[in-house]
Amino acid sequence: MKISRSLFITAFTIAIVGCGDDGHSPLCPCPPPAIGLCLCDEIDPTPTPAPDPIVTPTATPAPTATPELINPVCNGIQKSYDGPGGFLWKPVSESDGNLAVHFPGKFQKPFDSVKVTRKGGKIENLRYVGKGNPDSNGDRLLYRGSAPGQQYKALGLVEAQNGADNLCTWKIDYPSQRID
């Protein structure tokens, strides 16, 4: 008697059962076709390898261009008293007690140099420390001095160099007072 196996499949179960030569057995009868499927054939003892998984290539997103930061042309003296979100001279900052200068949000690219001057010449180059204190245009450029504003004496200027042909200037009448 030749032994073969059948695969019995229903909606609820999958089972492999042994059947006789004719595909039927009193121990494992094949069901009527309306109930399930009984496939009887000889089983190959060699395992069949699983098919390779289908790999769907994914498209690499196109790089997005980072907009170049540019500052507006502003040759000449700017309004120092321009209100919230504009130029800000803080003679005593909260962080270290020294001068802090915030520029209007329309200036997004750090300046080539920022210095405090007066008629006698340069007093100090201010150092760029990052952005903060946002206005409607976003974070604002922040520069710091090494001393409180009162140390810079009267009638000074803040000069921000923005390229060879663009010097932006703000007048500081009273360095010991906040200008906003």
C-alpha positions as CSV (number, residue, x, y, z in Angstrom):
1,M,0.0,0.0,0.0
2,K,1.4,3.3,-1.0
3,I,1.1,6.1,1.6
4,S,0.3,9.6,0.5
5,R,-0.8,12.6,2.3
6,S,-3.5,15.2,1.6
7,L,-3.9,18.8,2.6
8,F,-7.3,19.6,4.1
9,I,-8.2,23.3,4.1
10,T,-11.3,25.0,5.5
11,A,-12.0,28.5,6.5
12,F,-10.9,27.7,10.0
13,T,-8.1,25.1,9.9
14,I,-5.3,23.8,7.8
15,A,-4.3,20.2,8.5
16,I,-2.1,17.6,6.8
17,V,-3.6,14.1,7.2
18,G,-2.6,10.7,5.9
19,C,-4.8,9.1,3.2
20,G,-4.8,5.8,1.4
21,D,-3.9,5.1,-2.3
22,D,-7.2,6.3,-3.5
23,G,-7.0,9.6,-1.5
24,H,-9.5,8.5,1.0
25,S,-9.3,6.8,4.3
26,P,-11.7,5.9,7.0
27,L,-9.4,7.7,9.4
28,C,-9.3,10.9,7.4
29,P,-12.0,11.2,4.8
30,C,-11.8,14.1,2.4
31,P,-14.8,16.5,2.8
32,P,-17.3,17.2,0.1
33,P,-16.1,20.0,-2.2
34,A,-18.5,22.5,-0.8
35,I,-16.8,22.3,2.7
36,G,-13.2,22.2,1.9
37,L,-10.4,21.0,-0.4
38,C,-8.6,17.7,-0.1
39,L,-5.5,17.4,-2.2
40,C,-3.9,14.0,-2.3
41,D,-0.5,13.4,-3.8
42,E,2.8,12.2,-2.7
43,I,4.9,14.4,-0.5
44,D,8.3,15.3,-1.7
45,P,10.6,15.1,1.4
46,T,12.9,17.8,0.1
47,P,11.9,21.1,1.7
48,T,11.0,23.9,-0.7
49,P,12.8,27.2,0.0
50,A,10.7,30.2,0.8
51,P,10.5,32.7,-2.1
52,D,12.6,35.8,-1.9
53,P,10.7,38.7,-0.4
54,I,9.6,41.3,-2.9
55,V,11.5,44.4,-2.3
56,T,9.9,47.6,-3.6
57,P,12.4,50.3,-4.3
58,T,11.7,53.6,-2.6
59,A,12.4,56.8,-4.2
60,T,14.9,59.1,-2.5
61,P,13.3,62.5,-1.9
62,A,14.8,65.3,-3.9
63,P,16.9,67.5,-1.7
64,T,15.2,70.8,-0.8
65,A,17.2,73.9,-1.3
66,T,18.0,75.9,1.8
67,P,17.2,79.5,1.1
68,E,20.3,81.6,1.2
69,L,20.1,84.1,4.1
70,I,20.4,87.6,2.9
71,N,20.1,90.9,4.7
72,P,18.4,94.0,3.3
73,V,20.5,96.8,1.9
74,C,20.5,99.6,4.5
75,N,23.3,102.0,3.8
76,G,22.9,104.9,6.2
77,I,21.5,105.5,9.7
78,Q,18.5,103.3,10.7
79,K,15.7,104.2,13.1
80,S,16.9,103.2,16.6
81,Y,13.6,103.8,18.3
82,D,11.5,101.5,16.1
83,G,9.4,99.7,18.7
84,P,9.0,96.0,19.6
85,G,10.7,93.6,17.3
86,G,13.1,96.2,15.9
87,F,16.5,97.3,17.0
88,L,17.2,96.8,20.7
89,W,20.1,98.2,22.7
90,K,20.1,96.6,26.1
91,P,22.7,98.3,28.2
92,V,22.5,95.6,31.0
93,S,21.5,92.1,29.8
94,E,19.9,89.6,32.1
95,S,22.5,86.9,31.3
96,D,25.8,88.6,32.2
97,G,25.0,92.3,33.0
98,N,26.8,93.5,29.9
99,L,25.6,95.1,26.7
100,A,23.3,93.1,24.4
101,V,22.3,94.3,20.9
102,H,19.4,92.7,19.0
103,F,18.8,93.5,15.4
104,P,15.4,93.6,13.6
105,G,14.2,90.2,12.3
106,K,14.6,91.3,8.7
107,F,18.3,90.8,9.3
108,Q,18.8,87.0,9.3
109,K,22.4,86.5,8.2
110,P,25.0,87.3,10.8
111,F,26.9,90.5,9.9
112,D,30.5,90.4,8.9
113,S,31.3,92.7,11.8
114,V,29.4,94.7,14.4
115,K,31.2,97.5,16.4
116,V,30.3,100.3,18.7
117,T,32.0,103.6,17.6
118,R,32.0,107.3,18.5
119,K,33.6,110.3,17.0
120,G,37.0,109.2,18.3
121,G,36.8,105.9,16.5
122,K,36.0,102.3,17.3
123,I,35.2,101.4,21.0
124,E,34.7,97.7,20.7
125,N,33.8,94.9,18.3
126,L,30.7,93.1,19.5
127,R,30.6,89.3,19.4
128,Y,27.9,87.3,17.7
129,V,26.3,84.8,20.1
130,G,23.3,83.5,18.0
131,K,19.7,84.2,17.6
132,G,16.9,84.8,20.0
133,N,14.2,87.2,21.2
134,P,11.9,86.6,18.2
135,D,9.8,89.1,16.3
136,S,7.2,88.6,13.5
137,N,10.1,87.7,11.2
138,G,11.6,85.0,13.5
139,D,14.6,85.0,15.8
140,R,16.8,88.0,15.8
141,L,20.5,88.3,15.6
142,L,22.2,88.9,19.0
143,Y,25.5,90.5,19.6
144,R,27.2,91.1,23.0
145,G,29.7,93.5,24.4
146,S,32.2,93.0,27.2
147,A,30.9,95.8,29.5
148,P,27.6,97.4,30.5
149,G,26.2,100.1,28.1
150,Q,27.1,103.0,30.4
151,Q,30.8,102.2,29.8
152,Y,30.4,103.1,26.1
153,K,30.1,106.8,26.8
154,A,27.7,109.3,25.1
155,L,26.8,109.7,21.4
156,G,27.9,106.5,19.9
157,L,26.9,104.4,16.9
158,V,26.4,100.7,16.3
159,E,27.8,99.8,12.9
160,A,26.9,96.5,11.3
161,Q,29.0,95.7,8.2
162,N,27.1,93.5,5.8
163,G,29.3,92.9,2.8
164,A,31.7,95.4,1.3
165,D,29.0,97.9,0.2
166,N,26.5,97.7,3.0
167,L,27.0,99.4,6.3
168,C,24.0,99.6,8.6
169,T,24.2,102.2,11.4
170,W,22.1,102.9,14.5
171,K,22.6,106.0,16.6
172,I,22.9,105.5,20.3
173,D,22.2,108.8,22.1
174,Y,22.3,107.5,25.7
175,P,24.3,104.3,26.0
176,S,23.2,103.7,29.6
177,Q,19.4,103.6,28.6
178,R,17.5,100.9,26.8
179,I,16.7,101.7,23.2
180,D,13.8,99.8,21.7
